Amino acid sequence: MFHAPNVFQRATLPPATRESEPRRQAATAVVDRPDRPEPQSTPAKKRDAYFDNAKYLAIVLVAVAHSWVPVMDGSRTARALYMVTYTFHMPAFIIISGYFSRSFDLSPAKVKRLVTGVAVPYIVFETAYSLFRRYANDSPDAAISLLEPWYLTWFLAALFIWRLTTPVWRSLRHPMTVSLVIAVLASLAPSIGDDLDLPRVLQFLPFFVLGLQLKPEHFQLVRRREVRMLALPLFAGALLFAYWAAPRMQLGWFLRDSSAQDMGAPWWSGAVMTLALFACATLLTIGFLAWVPRRHMWFTVLGAGTICGYLLHGFLVKGADYAGVFDRNEWLVSPTGLVIVTVVASAGVTLLCTPPVRRALRCVTEPDMNWAFRRDAARI
Protein backbone atom coordinates (compact mmCIF):
# COMPACT_ATOMS: atom_id res chain seq x y z
CA MET A 1 0.00 0.00 0.00
CA PHE A 2 1.29 3.39 -0.91
CA HIS A 3 1.63 6.22 1.59
CA ALA A 4 0.88 9.53 0.05
CA PRO A 5 2.16 12.94 1.08
CA ASN A 6 0.02 15.52 2.81
CA VAL A 7 -0.24 19.11 3.57
CA PHE A 8 -1.33 21.88 5.80
CA GLN A 9 -0.91 25.58 6.04
CA ARG A 10 -3.19 27.92 7.84
CA ALA A 11 -4.02 31.34 6.49
CA THR A 12 -3.13 33.99 8.97
CA LEU A 13 -4.64 37.18 10.13
CA PRO A 14 -2.12 39.65 8.76
CA PRO A 15 -0.85 42.61 10.74
CA ALA A 16 -2.28 46.01 10.03
CA THR A 17 -0.26 48.45 7.96
CA ARG A 18 -0.22 52.20 7.66
CA GLU A 19 -3.29 53.80 6.10
CA SER A 20 -1.02 55.55 3.64
CA GLU A 21 -0.10 52.21 2.13
CA PRO A 22 -3.39 50.51 1.18
CA ARG A 23 -1.87 48.84 -1.89
CA ARG A 24 1.07 47.51 0.09
CA GLN A 25 -1.31 46.32 2.79
CA ALA A 26 -3.08 44.06 0.34
CA ALA A 27 0.20 42.81 -1.09
CA THR A 28 1.78 41.83 2.19
CA ALA A 29 -1.02 39.98 3.92
CA VAL A 30 1.36 37.16 4.74
CA VAL A 31 2.46 35.83 8.11
CA ASP A 32 3.91 32.69 9.51
CA ARG A 33 0.92 31.22 11.33
CA PRO A 34 -2.10 31.82 9.12
CA ASP A 35 -4.84 31.10 11.59
CA ARG A 36 -3.33 32.37 14.77
CA PRO A 37 -4.79 35.76 15.70
CA GLU A 38 -2.58 38.75 16.19
CA PRO A 39 -2.16 40.31 19.64
CA GLN A 40 -5.07 42.40 20.90
CA SER A 41 -3.10 45.58 20.40
CA THR A 42 -2.84 44.95 16.64
CA PRO A 43 -6.01 45.42 14.57
CA ALA A 44 -6.73 42.33 12.51
CA LYS A 45 -7.20 42.49 8.78
CA LYS A 46 -9.99 40.56 7.13
CA ARG A 47 -8.90 37.14 5.91
CA ASP A 48 -8.59 36.49 2.21
CA ALA A 49 -11.38 34.06 1.28
CA TYR A 50 -9.50 32.95 -1.83
CA PHE A 51 -6.61 31.41 0.11
CA ASP A 52 -8.89 29.87 2.72
CA ASN A 53 -10.86 28.26 -0.10
CA ALA A 54 -7.68 27.01 -1.75
CA LYS A 55 -6.40 25.44 1.44
CA TYR A 56 -9.67 23.72 2.22
CA LEU A 57 -10.00 22.28 -1.29
CA ALA A 58 -6.38 21.13 -1.22
CA ILE A 59 -6.78 19.36 2.11
CA VAL A 60 -9.87 17.60 0.78
CA LEU A 61 -7.81 16.33 -2.15
CA VAL A 62 -5.16 15.12 0.30
CA ALA A 63 -7.64 13.15 2.39
CA VAL A 64 -9.40 11.74 -0.66
CA ALA A 65 -6.17 10.60 -2.27
CA HIS A 66 -5.10 8.90 0.97
CA SER A 67 -8.42 7.08 1.10
CA TRP A 68 -7.93 5.83 -2.46
CA VAL A 69 -4.71 3.98 -1.62
CA PRO A 70 -6.36 0.85 -0.14
CA VAL A 71 -9.01 0.58 -2.89
CA MET A 72 -7.25 1.50 -6.11
CA ASP A 73 -5.43 -1.80 -6.71
CA GLY A 74 -6.79 -3.35 -9.86
CA SER A 75 -8.53 -0.14 -10.97
CA ARG A 76 -6.71 1.66 -13.75
CA THR A 77 -9.06 4.62 -13.49
CA ALA A 78 -8.50 5.01 -9.75
CA ARG A 79 -4.75 4.79 -10.23
CA ALA A 80 -4.90 7.46 -12.95
CA LEU A 81 -6.95 9.77 -10.72
CA TYR A 82 -4.46 9.19 -7.92
CA MET A 83 -1.54 10.08 -10.18
CA VAL A 84 -3.11 13.32 -11.39
CA THR A 85 -4.11 14.34 -7.87
CA TYR A 86 -0.67 13.61 -6.47
CA THR A 87 1.00 15.51 -9.25
CA PHE A 88 -0.36 18.83 -8.03
CA HIS A 89 -2.15 18.81 -4.68
CA MET A 90 0.99 18.62 -2.58
CA PRO A 91 2.88 21.17 -4.71
CA ALA A 92 -0.15 23.48 -4.54
CA PHE A 93 -0.14 23.37 -0.76
CA ILE A 94 3.61 23.85 -0.57
CA ILE A 95 3.48 26.82 -2.94
CA ILE A 96 0.84 28.45 -0.74
CA SER A 97 2.98 27.66 2.31
CA GLY A 98 5.94 29.37 0.67
CA TYR A 99 3.83 32.38 -0.26
CA PHE A 100 2.73 32.81 3.35
CA SER A 101 6.33 32.38 4.55
CA ARG A 102 7.73 35.37 2.65
CA SER A 103 7.90 37.51 5.78
CA PHE A 104 9.73 34.89 7.84
CA ASP A 105 13.06 35.89 9.31
CA LEU A 106 15.05 34.70 12.26
CA SER A 107 13.66 37.27 14.67
CA PRO A 108 12.71 35.89 18.11
CA ALA A 109 8.99 36.43 17.47
CA LYS A 110 9.03 34.47 14.20
CA VAL A 111 11.17 31.69 15.67
CA LYS A 112 8.78 31.39 18.58
CA ARG A 113 5.82 30.97 16.23
CA LEU A 114 7.75 28.44 14.18
CA VAL A 115 8.43 26.37 17.28
CA THR A 116 4.89 26.53 18.66
CA GLY A 117 3.11 26.22 15.31
CA VAL A 118 5.25 23.59 13.58
CA ALA A 119 7.79 21.93 15.86
CA VAL A 120 5.43 21.23 18.75
CA PRO A 121 2.66 19.71 16.57
CA TYR A 122 5.31 17.60 14.86
CA ILE A 123 6.57 16.18 18.14
CA VAL A 124 3.06 15.53 19.47
CA PHE A 125 1.62 13.93 16.36
CA GLU A 126 4.71 11.99 15.38
CA THR A 127 4.50 10.39 18.82
CA ALA A 128 0.73 9.93 18.56
CA TYR A 129 0.89 8.27 15.15
CA SER A 130 3.70 6.00 16.24
CA LEU A 131 1.71 4.87 19.29
CA PHE A 132 -1.39 4.47 17.13
CA ARG A 133 0.51 2.24 14.71
CA ARG A 134 1.97 0.25 17.60
CA TYR A 135 -1.31 -0.55 19.34
CA ALA A 136 -4.02 -0.24 16.69
CA ASN A 137 -2.01 -2.29 14.20
CA ASP A 138 -0.72 -4.71 16.85
CA SER A 139 2.90 -3.78 16.13
CA PRO A 140 4.53 -3.62 19.57
CA ASP A 141 7.96 -3.20 18.02
CA ALA A 142 7.03 -0.07 16.07
CA ALA A 143 9.62 2.55 16.93
CA ILE A 144 8.95 6.09 18.09
CA SER A 145 11.58 8.26 16.49
CA LEU A 146 11.40 11.99 15.92
CA LEU A 147 14.07 11.62 13.23
CA GLU A 148 11.95 9.37 11.04
CA PRO A 149 8.61 11.03 10.23
CA TRP A 150 5.85 8.53 9.57
CA TYR A 151 2.86 8.96 7.28
CA LEU A 152 1.56 12.55 7.54
CA THR A 153 4.11 14.13 9.82
CA TRP A 154 6.86 14.46 7.23
CA PHE A 155 5.35 17.74 6.04
CA LEU A 156 5.74 19.36 9.46
CA ALA A 157 9.41 18.45 9.52
CA ALA A 158 9.80 19.73 5.96
CA LEU A 159 8.00 23.01 6.70
CA PHE A 160 10.23 23.58 9.72
CA ILE A 161 13.35 23.15 7.59
CA TRP A 162 12.03 25.19 4.67
CA ARG A 163 11.02 28.10 6.88
CA LEU A 164 14.35 28.14 8.66
CA THR A 165 16.09 28.49 5.30
CA THR A 166 13.74 31.19 4.00
CA PRO A 167 16.23 34.05 4.56
CA VAL A 168 18.74 32.16 2.40
CA TRP A 169 16.31 31.79 -0.52
CA ARG A 170 15.23 35.40 -0.21
CA SER A 171 18.81 36.58 -0.54
CA LEU A 172 19.96 34.42 -3.47
CA ARG A 173 20.02 35.85 -6.96
CA HIS A 174 18.69 32.69 -8.64
CA PRO A 175 16.86 30.75 -5.90
CA MET A 176 14.70 28.68 -8.27
CA THR A 177 17.70 27.39 -10.19
CA VAL A 178 19.53 26.46 -6.99
CA SER A 179 16.49 24.70 -5.51
CA LEU A 180 15.92 22.71 -8.70
CA VAL A 181 19.54 21.60 -8.74
CA ILE A 182 19.20 20.44 -5.13
CA ALA A 183 15.99 18.55 -5.98
CA VAL A 184 17.64 16.85 -8.94
CA LEU A 185 20.64 15.81 -6.87
CA ALA A 186 18.35 14.43 -4.16
CA SER A 187 16.51 12.33 -6.76
CA LEU A 188 19.70 10.51 -7.74
CA ALA A 189 21.42 10.21 -4.36
CA PRO A 190 20.33 6.95 -2.64
CA SER A 191 22.86 7.52 0.14
CA ILE A 192 21.13 10.65 1.40
CA GLY A 193 19.38 8.71 4.16
CA ASP A 194 15.88 8.90 5.63
CA ASP A 195 16.48 11.20 8.59
CA LEU A 196 13.67 13.78 8.67
CA ASP A 197 12.59 12.33 5.32
CA LEU A 198 15.26 14.43 3.58
CA PRO A 199 14.68 12.98 0.08
CA ARG A 200 11.14 14.29 0.18
CA VAL A 201 12.12 17.57 1.85
CA LEU A 202 14.68 18.32 -0.85
CA GLN A 203 12.67 17.10 -3.84
CA PHE A 204 9.66 19.23 -2.86
CA LEU A 205 11.86 22.23 -2.02
CA PRO A 206 11.46 24.02 -5.41
CA PHE A 207 7.72 24.44 -4.82
CA PHE A 208 8.32 26.19 -1.50
CA VAL A 209 10.93 28.43 -3.10
CA LEU A 210 8.52 29.18 -5.93
CA GLY A 211 5.93 30.29 -3.38
CA LEU A 212 8.48 32.62 -1.83
CA GLN A 213 8.93 34.34 -5.20
CA LEU A 214 5.23 34.93 -5.84
CA LYS A 215 3.44 38.23 -5.38
CA PRO A 216 -0.27 39.05 -5.13
CA GLU A 217 -0.38 40.09 -8.78
CA HIS A 218 0.66 36.58 -9.81
CA PHE A 219 -2.48 35.19 -8.21
CA GLN A 220 -4.50 37.86 -9.98
CA LEU A 221 -3.14 36.58 -13.29
CA VAL A 222 -3.94 32.98 -12.37
CA ARG A 223 -7.55 33.87 -11.64
CA ARG A 224 -8.21 35.37 -15.08
CA ARG A 225 -10.99 33.85 -17.18
CA GLU A 226 -8.59 32.81 -19.96
CA VAL A 227 -6.55 30.75 -17.50
CA ARG A 228 -9.68 29.01 -16.20
CA MET A 229 -10.69 28.07 -19.72
CA LEU A 230 -7.22 26.72 -20.51
CA ALA A 231 -7.26 24.70 -17.30
CA LEU A 232 -10.09 22.49 -18.57
CA PRO A 233 -8.22 20.93 -21.53
CA LEU A 234 -5.10 20.83 -19.36
CA PHE A 235 -6.74 18.56 -16.78
CA ALA A 236 -8.47 16.53 -19.47
CA GLY A 237 -5.12 15.90 -21.15
CA ALA A 238 -3.50 15.06 -17.81
CA LEU A 239 -6.19 12.48 -17.04
CA LEU A 240 -5.83 10.86 -20.46
CA PHE A 241 -2.06 10.67 -20.13
CA ALA A 242 -2.32 9.31 -16.58
CA TYR A 243 -4.74 6.62 -17.74
CA TRP A 244 -2.20 5.55 -20.35
CA ALA A 245 0.71 5.73 -17.90
CA ALA A 246 -1.07 4.13 -14.93
CA PRO A 247 0.14 0.55 -15.56
CA ARG A 248 3.57 1.75 -16.70
CA MET A 249 4.71 4.30 -14.11
CA GLN A 250 5.76 3.78 -10.49
CA LEU A 251 3.89 5.83 -7.91
CA GLY A 252 7.14 6.54 -6.11
CA TRP A 253 7.84 9.31 -8.61
CA PHE A 254 4.85 11.23 -7.25
CA LEU A 255 5.69 10.64 -3.60
CA ARG A 256 9.24 11.93 -4.09
CA ASP A 257 10.48 9.97 -1.09
CA SER A 258 13.05 7.83 -2.92
CA SER A 259 15.89 8.18 -5.37
CA ALA A 260 15.71 6.83 -8.89
CA GLN A 261 18.07 3.98 -7.99
CA ASP A 262 15.86 3.01 -5.02
CA MET A 263 13.01 2.49 -7.48
CA GLY A 264 15.16 0.39 -9.79
CA ALA A 265 15.44 3.11 -12.44
CA PRO A 266 18.64 4.45 -14.05
CA TRP A 267 20.19 7.36 -12.18
CA TRP A 268 19.64 9.88 -14.98
CA SER A 269 15.88 9.27 -14.91
CA GLY A 270 15.79 10.99 -11.52
CA ALA A 271 16.83 14.27 -13.10
CA VAL A 272 14.43 13.90 -16.00
CA MET A 273 11.44 13.01 -13.82
CA THR A 274 12.18 15.71 -11.25
CA LEU A 275 12.17 18.45 -13.87
CA ALA A 276 9.24 16.97 -15.81
CA LEU A 277 7.09 16.58 -12.71
CA PHE A 278 7.98 20.07 -11.55
CA ALA A 279 6.71 21.48 -14.84
CA CYS A 280 3.56 19.33 -14.79
CA ALA A 281 2.85 20.10 -11.14
CA THR A 282 3.26 23.83 -11.69
CA LEU A 283 0.84 23.82 -14.64
CA LEU A 284 -1.77 21.74 -12.82
CA THR A 285 -1.43 23.91 -9.73
CA ILE A 286 -2.12 26.97 -11.85
CA GLY A 287 -5.18 25.21 -13.25
CA PHE A 288 -6.34 24.27 -9.74
CA LEU A 289 -5.85 27.79 -8.36
CA ALA A 290 -7.61 29.27 -11.38
CA TRP A 291 -10.83 27.49 -10.39
CA VAL A 292 -10.67 28.21 -6.67
CA PRO A 293 -13.63 30.49 -5.80
CA ARG A 294 -12.68 34.05 -4.95
CA ARG A 295 -15.76 34.90 -2.90
CA HIS A 296 -16.79 33.72 0.55
CA MET A 297 -18.24 30.20 0.36
CA TRP A 298 -19.83 27.88 2.91
CA PHE A 299 -16.47 26.16 3.35
CA THR A 300 -14.31 29.29 3.54
CA VAL A 301 -14.25 29.25 7.34
CA LEU A 302 -12.84 25.72 7.19
CA GLY A 303 -9.67 27.01 5.54
CA ALA A 304 -8.49 28.23 8.93
CA GLY A 305 -8.68 24.69 10.32
CA THR A 306 -6.79 22.75 7.68
CA ILE A 307 -4.05 21.86 10.15
CA CYS A 308 -6.62 19.87 12.13
CA GLY A 309 -7.97 18.17 9.05
CA TYR A 310 -4.46 17.35 7.94
CA LEU A 311 -3.22 15.98 11.23
CA LEU A 312 -6.35 14.03 12.18
CA HIS A 313 -7.64 12.47 8.97
CA GLY A 314 -4.75 10.01 8.93
CA PHE A 315 -6.17 8.35 12.05
CA LEU A 316 -9.42 7.73 10.17
CA VAL A 317 -7.76 6.32 7.06
CA LYS A 318 -5.24 4.19 8.93
CA GLY A 319 -7.83 3.16 11.51
CA ALA A 320 -10.13 1.85 8.79
CA ASP A 321 -7.21 0.02 7.22
CA TYR A 322 -6.07 -1.54 10.53
CA ALA A 323 -9.66 -2.57 11.30
CA GLY A 324 -9.84 -4.46 8.02
CA VAL A 325 -12.63 -2.34 6.55
CA PHE A 326 -11.11 -2.41 3.08
CA ASP A 327 -10.14 -6.09 3.24
CA ARG A 328 -13.60 -7.23 4.35
CA ASN A 329 -15.43 -5.11 1.79
CA GLU A 330 -13.87 -5.93 -1.53
CA TRP A 331 -16.72 -4.17 -3.34
CA LEU A 332 -15.08 -0.88 -2.34
CA VAL A 333 -12.69 -1.32 -5.25
CA SER A 334 -15.63 -1.00 -7.65
CA PRO A 335 -16.56 2.36 -9.19
CA THR A 336 -19.44 2.69 -6.75
CA GLY A 337 -17.18 1.84 -3.83
CA LEU A 338 -14.61 4.38 -4.98
CA VAL A 339 -17.28 7.08 -5.07
CA ILE A 340 -18.46 6.15 -1.58
CA VAL A 341 -14.92 6.18 -0.21
CA THR A 342 -14.36 9.59 -1.81
CA VAL A 343 -17.54 11.06 -0.31
CA VAL A 344 -16.82 9.66 3.16
CA ALA A 345 -13.23 10.94 3.10
CA SER A 346 -14.39 14.39 1.96
CA ALA A 347 -17.03 14.57 4.68
CA GLY A 348 -14.64 13.31 7.33
CA VAL A 349 -11.89 15.83 6.64
CA THR A 350 -14.50 18.60 6.37
CA LEU A 351 -15.74 17.85 9.88
CA LEU A 352 -12.16 17.80 11.16
CA CYS A 353 -11.61 21.33 9.83
CA THR A 354 -14.57 22.83 11.68
CA PRO A 355 -14.10 25.50 14.38
CA PRO A 356 -15.05 23.21 17.32
CA VAL A 357 -12.32 20.74 16.38
CA ARG A 358 -9.87 23.56 15.90
CA ARG A 359 -10.66 24.94 19.35
CA ALA A 360 -10.30 21.51 20.94
CA LEU A 361 -6.90 21.02 19.32
CA ARG A 362 -5.59 24.51 19.99
CA CYS A 363 -3.56 23.35 22.98
CA VAL A 364 -1.44 21.35 20.52
CA THR A 365 -1.61 23.32 17.28
CA GLU A 366 -1.44 26.76 18.89
CA PRO A 367 0.04 26.12 22.33
CA ASP A 368 0.67 28.96 24.72
CA MET A 369 4.37 28.54 25.45
CA ASN A 370 5.23 31.94 26.85
CA TRP A 371 6.84 30.13 29.75
CA ALA A 372 9.51 28.78 27.40
CA PHE A 373 10.49 32.09 25.79
CA ARG A 374 11.77 35.42 26.94
CA ARG A 375 9.01 37.91 27.65
CA ASP A 376 10.29 40.38 25.07
CA ALA A 377 10.57 37.75 22.29
CA ALA A 378 7.25 38.68 20.70
CA ARG A 379 8.26 42.33 20.50
CA ILE A 380 11.77 41.92 19.06
C-alpha positions in Angstrom: 0.0 0.0 0.0 1.3 3.4 -0.9 1.6 6.2 1.6 0.9 9.5 0.0 2.2 12.9 1.1 0.0 15.5 2.8 -0.2 19.1 3.6 -1.3 21.9 5.8 -0.9 25.6 6.0 -3.2 27.9 7.8 -4.0 31.3 6.5 -3.1 34.0 9.0 -4.6 37.2 10.1 -2.1 39.7 8.8 -0.8 42.6 10.7 -2.3 46.0 10.0 -0.3 48.5 8.0 -0.2 52.2 7.7 -3.3 53.8 6.1 -1.0 55.6 3.6 -0.1 52.2 2.1 -3.4 50.5 1.2 -1.9 48.8 -1.9 1.1 47.5 0.1 -1.3 46.3 2.8 -3.1 44.1 0.3 0.2 42.8 -1.1 1.8 41.8 2.2 -1.0 40.0 3.9 1.4 37.2 4.7 2.5 35.8 8.1 3.9 32.7 9.5 0.9 31.2 11.3 -2.1 31.8 9.1 -4.8 31.1 11.6 -3.3 32.4 14.8 -4.8 35.8 15.7 -2.6 38.8 16.2 -2.2 40.3 19.6 -5.1 42.4 20.9 -3.1 45.6 20.4 -2.8 45.0 16.6 -6.0 45.4 14.6 -6.7 42.3 12.5 -7.2 42.5 8.8 -10.0 40.6 7.1 -8.9 37.1 5.9 -8.6 36.5 2.2 -11.4 34.1 1.3 -9.5 32.9 -1.8 -6.6 31.4 0.1 -8.9 29.9 2.7 -10.9 28.3 -0.1 -7.7 27.0 -1.8 -6.4 25.4 1.4 -9.7 23.7 2.2 -10.0 22.3 -1.3 -6.4 21.1 -1.2 -6.8 19.4 2.1 -9.9 17.6 0.8 -7.8 16.3 -2.1 -5.2 15.1 0.3 -7.6 13.1 2.4 -9.4 11.7 -0.7 -6.2 10.6 -2.3 -5.1 8.9 1.0 -8.4 7.1 1.1 -7.9 5.8 -2.5 -4.7 4.0 -1.6 -6.4 0.9 -0.1 -9.0 0.6 -2.9 -7.2 1.5 -6.1 -5.4 -1.8 -6.7 -6.8 -3.4 -9.9 -8.5 -0.1 -11.0 -6.7 1.7 -13.8 -9.1 4.6 -13.5 -8.5 5.0 -9.7 -4.8 4.8 -10.2 -4.9 7.5 -13.0 -6.9 9.8 -10.7 -4.5 9.2 -7.9 -1.5 10.1 -10.2 -3.1 13.3 -11.4 -4.1 14.3 -7.9 -0.7 13.6 -6.5 1.0 15.5 -9.3 -0.4 18.8 -8.0 -2.2 18.8 -4.7 1.0 18.6 -2.6 2.9 21.2 -4.7 -0.1 23.5 -4.5 -0.1 23.4 -0.8 3.6 23.9 -0.6 3.5 26.8 -2.9 0.8 28.5 -0.7 3.0 27.7 2.3 5.9 29.4 0.7 3.8 32.4 -0.3 2.7 32.8 3.4 6.3 32.4 4.5 7.7 35.4 2.7 7.9 37.5 5.8 9.7 34.9 7.8 13.1 35.9 9.3 15.0 34.7 12.3 13.7 37.3 14.7 12.7 35.9 18.1 9.0 36.4 17.5 9.0 34.5 14.2 11.2 31.7 15.7 8.8 31.4 18.6 5.8 31.0 16.2 7.8 28.4 14.2 8.4 26.4 17.3 4.9 26.5 18.7 3.1 26.2 15.3 5.3 23.6 13.6 7.8 21.9 15.9 5.4 21.2 18.8 2.7 19.7 16.6 5.3 17.6 14.9 6.6 16.2 18.1 3.1 15.5 19.5 1.6 13.9 16.4 4.7 12.0 15.4 4.5 10.4 18.8 0.7 9.9 18.6 0.9 8.3 15.1 3.7 6.0 16.2 1.7 4.9 19.3 -1.4 4.5 17.1 0.5 2.2 14.7 2.0 0.3 17.6 -1.3 -0.5 19.3 -4.0 -0.2 16.7 -2.0 -2.3 14.2 -0.7 -4.7 16.8 2.9 -3.8 16.1 4.5 -3.6 19.6 8.0 -3.2 18.0 7.0 -0.1 16.1 9.6 2.6 16.9 9.0 6.1 18.1 11.6 8.3 16.5 11.4 12.0 15.9 14.1 11.6 13.2 12.0 9.4 11.0 8.6 11.0 10.2 5.8 8.5 9.6 2.9 9.0 7.3 1.6 12.5 7.5 4.1 14.1 9.8 6.9 14.5 7.2 5.4 17.7 6.0 5.7 19.4 9.5 9.4 18.5 9.5 9.8 19.7 6.0 8.0 23.0 6.7 10.2 23.6 9.7 13.4 23.2 7.6 12.0 25.2 4.7 11.0 28.1 6.9 14.4 28.1 8.7 16.1 28.5 5.3 13.7 31.2 4.0 16.2 34.0 4.6 18.7 32.2 2.4 16.3 31.8 -0.5 15.2 35.4 -0.2 18.8 36.6 -0.5 20.0 34.4 -3.5 20.0 35.9 -7.0 18.7 32.7 -8.6 16.9 30.8 -5.9 14.7 28.7 -8.3 17.7 27.4 -10.2 19.5 26.5 -7.0 16.5 24.7 -5.5 15.9 22.7 -8.7 19.5 21.6 -8.7 19.2 20.4 -5.1 16.0 18.5 -6.0 17.6 16.8 -8.9 20.6 15.8 -6.9 18.4 14.4 -4.2 16.5 12.3 -6.8 19.7 10.5 -7.7 21.4 10.2 -4.4 20.3 7.0 -2.6 22.9 7.5 0.1 21.1 10.7 1.4 19.4 8.7 4.2 15.9 8.9 5.6 16.5 11.2 8.6 13.7 13.8 8.7 12.6 12.3 5.3 15.3 14.4 3.6 14.7 13.0 0.1 11.1 14.3 0.2 12.1 17.6 1.8 14.7 18.3 -0.9 12.7 17.1 -3.8 9.7 19.2 -2.9 11.9 22.2 -2.0 11.5 24.0 -5.4 7.7 24.4 -4.8 8.3 26.2 -1.5 10.9 28.4 -3.1 8.5 29.2 -5.9 5.9 30.3 -3.4 8.5 32.6 -1.8 8.9 34.3 -5.2 5.2 34.9 -5.8 3.4 38.2 -5.4 -0.3 39.1 -5.1 -0.4 40.1 -8.8 0.7 36.6 -9.8 -2.5 35.2 -8.2 -4.5 37.9 -10.0 -3.1 36.6 -13.3 -3.9 33.0 -12.4 -7.5 33.9 -11.6 -8.2 35.4 -15.1 -11.0 33.9 -17.2 -8.6 32.8 -20.0 -6.6 30.8 -17.5 -9.7 29.0 -16.2 -10.7 28.1 -19.7 -7.2 26.7 -20.5 -7.3 24.7 -17.3 -10.1 22.5 -18.6 -8.2 20.9 -21.5 -5.1 20.8 -19.4 -6.7 18.6 -16.8 -8.5 16.5 -19.5 -5.1 15.9 -21.1 -3.5 15.1 -17.8 -6.2 12.5 -17.0 -5.8 10.9 -20.5 -2.1 10.7 -20.1 -2.3 9.3 -16.6 -4.7 6.6 -17.7 -2.2 5.6 -20.4 0.7 5.7 -17.9 -1.1 4.1 -14.9 0.1 0.5 -15.6 3.6 1.8 -16.7 4.7 4.3 -14.1 5.8 3.8 -10.5 3.9 5.8 -7.9 7.1 6.5 -6.1 7.8 9.3 -8.6 4.8 11.2 -7.3 5.7 10.6 -3.6 9.2 11.9 -4.1 10.5 10.0 -1.1 13.1 7.8 -2.9 15.9 8.2 -5.4 15.7 6.8 -8.9 18.1 4.0 -8.0 15.9 3.0 -5.0 13.0 2.5 -7.5 15.2 0.4 -9.8 15.4 3.1 -12.4 18.6 4.4 -14.0 20.2 7.4 -12.2 19.6 9.9 -15.0 15.9 9.3 -14.9 15.8 11.0 -11.5 16.8 14.3 -13.1 14.4 13.9 -16.0 11.4 13.0 -13.8 12.2 15.7 -11.2 12.2 18.5 -13.9 9.2 17.0 -15.8 7.1 16.6 -12.7 8.0 20.1 -11.5 6.7 21.5 -14.8 3.6 19.3 -14.8 2.8 20.1 -11.1 3.3 23.8 -11.7 0.8 23.8 -14.6 -1.8 21.7 -12.8 -1.4 23.9 -9.7 -2.1 27.0 -11.9 -5.2 25.2 -13.3 -6.3 24.3 -9.7 -5.9 27.8 -8.4 -7.6 29.3 -11.4 -10.8 27.5 -10.4 -10.7 28.2 -6.7 -13.6 30.5 -5.8 -12.7 34.1 -5.0 -15.8 34.9 -2.9 -16.8 33.7 0.6 -18.2 30.2 0.4 -19.8 27.9 2.9 -16.5 26.2 3.3 -14.3 29.3 3.5 -14.2 29.3 7.3 -12.8 25.7 7.2 -9.7 27.0 5.5 -8.5 28.2 8.9 -8.7 24.7 10.3 -6.8 22.8 7.7 -4.1 21.9 10.2 -6.6 19.9 12.1 -8.0 18.2 9.0 -4.5 17.3 7.9 -3.2 16.0 11.2 -6.3 14.0 12.2 -7.6 12.5 9.0 -4.7 10.0 8.9 -6.2 8.3 12.0 -9.4 7.7 10.2 -7.8 6.3 7.1 -5.2 4.2 8.9 -7.8 3.2 11.5 -10.1 1.8 8.8 -7.2 0.0 7.2 -6.1 -1.5 10.5 -9.7 -2.6 11.3 -9.8 -4.5 8.0 -12.6 -2.3 6.5 -11.1 -2.4 3.1 -10.1 -6.1 3.2 -13.6 -7.2 4.3 -15.4 -5.1 1.8 -13.9 -5.9 -1.5 -16.7 -4.2 -3.3 -15.1 -0.9 -2.3 -12.7 -1.3 -5.3 -15.6 -1.0 -7.7 -16.6 2.4 -9.2 -19.4 2.7 -6.7 -17.2 1.8 -3.8 -14.6 4.4 -5.0 -17.3 7.1 -5.1 -18.5 6.2 -1.6 -14.9 6.2 -0.2 -14.4 9.6 -1.8 -17.5 11.1 -0.3 -16.8 9.7 3.2 -13.2 10.9 3.1 -14.4 14.4 2.0 -17.0 14.6 4.7 -14.6 13.3 7.3 -11.9 15.8 6.6 -14.5 18.6 6.4 -15.7 17.8 9.9 -12.2 17.8 11.2 -11.6 21.3 9.8 -14.6 22.8 11.7 -14.1 25.5 14.4 -15.1 23.2 17.3 -12.3 20.7 16.4 -9.9 23.6 15.9 -10.7 24.9 19.3 -10.3 21.5 20.9 -6.9 21.0 19.3 -5.6 24.5 20.0 -3.6 23.3 23.0 -1.4 21.3 20.5 -1.6 23.3 17.3 -1.4 26.8 18.9 0.0 26.1 22.3 0.7 29.0 24.7 4.4 28.5 25.5 5.2 31.9 26.8 6.8 30.1 29.8 9.5 28.8 27.4 10.5 32.1 25.8 11.8 35.4 26.9 9.0 37.9 27.7 10.3 40.4 25.1 10.6 37.7 22.3 7.3 38.7 20.7 8.3 42.3 20.5 11.8 41.9 19.1 
